[in-house]
Amino acid sequence: MVHGQGGVKFQNWAKTYGSSPELYFQPTSVEEIREILDMARQRDKRVKVVGGGHSPSDIACTDDFMIQMGKMNRVLKVDKEKQQVTVEGGIFLSDLNVELSKHGLALANLGAVSEVAAAGVIGTGTHNTGIRHGILPTQVVALTLLTASGEILECSESVNADIFQAARLHLGCLGVVLTVTFQCVPQFHLHEVAFPSTLTEVLDHLEDHLKRSQYFRFLWFPHSENVSVIYQDPTNKLPSSSASWVWDYAVGYYLLEFLLWISTFMPSLVCWINRFFFWLLFSSRVENVAISYKIFNYECRFKQHVQDWAIPIEKTKEALLELKAALENNPKVVAHYPVEVRFAQGDEIWLSPCFQRDSCYINIIMYRPYGKNVPRLNYWLTYEGIMKKHGGRPHWAKAHSCTRKDFEKMYPAFPKFCSIREKLDPTGIFLNTYLEKVFY
Ligand SMILES: Cc1cc2nc3c(=O)[nH]c(=O)nc-3n(C[C@H](O)[C@H](O)[C@H](O)COP(=O)(O)OP(=O)(O)OC[C@H]3O[C@@H](n4cnc5c(N)ncnc54)[C@H](O)[C@@H]3O)c2cc1C
């Protein structure tokens, strides 16, 4: 019989949200998950499935039953001809990246970290950058769901096609994602070039930058014009490594945390800290070559609050200039660096922030130096107001203030998703507080 542990405290990676599940399970088989669902039904409990627990919101929290999928993490099949891999939902992308490279394959795009589960990253619509690349769920060609009734549903473009369009970005509310099949590409290396620029230059020549680099993104240092442009492109060059560069960054970030902590007593310092670190770490050209996943992933050193909305790509310039003007006009609103600007291709996934439109993601951040919360309400409200005005849709993993009414306006296919959810989970066993705000 499956064993649930009491007294476990769940906390997300940033330690910004947490909960105390009554029972915490790490099942090793579908039969065990069915047992947990039966037990939950008998005791009138809800169930939350988690992967890497990286979501910077309460989307993965519950005080009822929590299922952590870390022990269902096998690679089930590698189809070299189709370049597809089928994995269990709990596998971390860090393990998958290594497995794939043994077969000469890779995922075409990845987010900033890989200590996240296959089912978790697709569940919240994780994205990276590249205007000819969709968000990570667009790489999914099939998946298997264990629904609330204990039934196993296979879904793909040709089998249960409607459920597939919902489940590729599932929010954890349609059932337990048992397996995911990803379309891969041949393994590749990336050449990364980072160089300094200005916000005006980048926004005036956005089209050129998007054409010039397959995985183009940029970091804007708020309270200034400073920008770091980052191009990443496939290359045949041999891997290089710059030890002193890595060392500079490590030392720089210790100093940054200390200075940000000081600035919690003198917020006006933040604009100088942003400028100083641009000068220290981002004002010269840096190049690097490595296997794709080592370039896509980068170290997020310390804990932070974030927001990340996707707006139609044509609104990029207007929205960023409005954010810049709002910060200039309200000196009391303080913004840590960077504002990270990334791009993604439109898709047909019902709850994708890029549904039917090429998009620009604007990610804002407030660090928590030594775990201390820095006031962010004014910055958050200013940013959300601008994002909403430009037709933005929030990242599902990251905290936002939207409710069902907002999502009904943002997502044309929202009613279709709701009707599938209600059919697959009529009693709401997979809901939690976050999801209640989305669906009720
Ligand atoms: C340091 C850091 C860097 C990040 N970088 C990026 C980035 O570059 N781009 C980006 O878009 N996001 C980024 N994120 C956000 C992150 O990619 C998402 O939060 C992602 O969902 C995390 O995956 P996870 O496995 O930790 O999911 P969790 O947080 O554990 O869960 C997310 C959702 O998936 C559900 N879920 C998980 N597994 C299953 C399953 N087997 N069956 C059903 N439901 C399941 C959960 O119930 C929950 O609703 C970052 C987060 C951090 C902390």
The ligand as a Gaussian input file, in Angstrom:
#p B3LYP/6-31G(d) Opt

LIG

0 1
 C       15.396000      30.018000     -11.326000
 C       14.199000      29.895000     -12.234000
 C       14.345000      30.122000     -13.604000
 C       13.238000      30.031000     -14.447000
 N       13.395000      30.290000     -15.780000
 C       12.319000      30.289000     -16.594000
 C       12.450000      30.585000     -17.978000
 O       13.537000      30.844000     -18.486000
 N       11.315000      30.602000     -18.734000
 C       10.097000      30.330000     -18.217000
 O        9.111000      30.364000     -18.933000
 N        9.961000      29.974000     -16.914000
 C       11.028000      29.965000     -16.111000
 N       10.878000      29.614000     -14.791000
 C        9.599000      29.093000     -14.352000
 C        9.564000      27.563000     -14.504000
 O       10.003000      27.151000     -15.767000
 C        8.149000      27.043000     -14.335000
 O        7.731000      27.414000     -13.070000
 C        8.027000      25.523000     -14.514000
 O        6.677000      25.182000     -14.454000
 C        8.767000      24.809000     -13.421000
 O        8.665000      23.412000     -13.585000
 P        8.509000      22.520000     -12.287000
 O        8.758000      21.116000     -12.687000
 O        9.298000      23.082000     -11.197000
 O        6.949000      22.731000     -12.054000
 P        6.187000      22.878000     -10.646000
 O        6.382000      24.258000     -10.144000
 O        6.526000      21.759000      -9.755000
 O        4.671000      22.718000     -11.143000
 C        4.140000      23.576000     -12.105000
 C        2.737000      23.110000     -12.494000
 O        2.816000      21.862000     -13.179000
 C        1.985000      20.897000     -12.514000
 N        2.612000      19.581000     -12.643000
 C        3.914000      19.257000     -12.440000
 N        4.092000      17.954000     -12.725000
 C        2.886000      17.448000     -13.084000
 C        2.421000      16.169000     -13.519000
 N        3.248000      15.116000     -13.648000
 N        1.115000      16.027000     -13.803000
 C        0.271000      17.075000     -13.690000
 N        0.649000      18.292000     -13.304000
 C        1.949000      18.483000     -13.023000
 C        1.850000      21.385000     -11.097000
 O        0.685000      20.889000     -10.511000
 C        1.809000      22.884000     -11.304000
 O        0.514000      23.269000     -11.649000
 C       11.963000      29.686000     -13.926000
 C       11.822000      29.442000     -12.548000
 C       12.928000      29.555000     -11.707000
 C       12.763000      29.330000     -10.254000

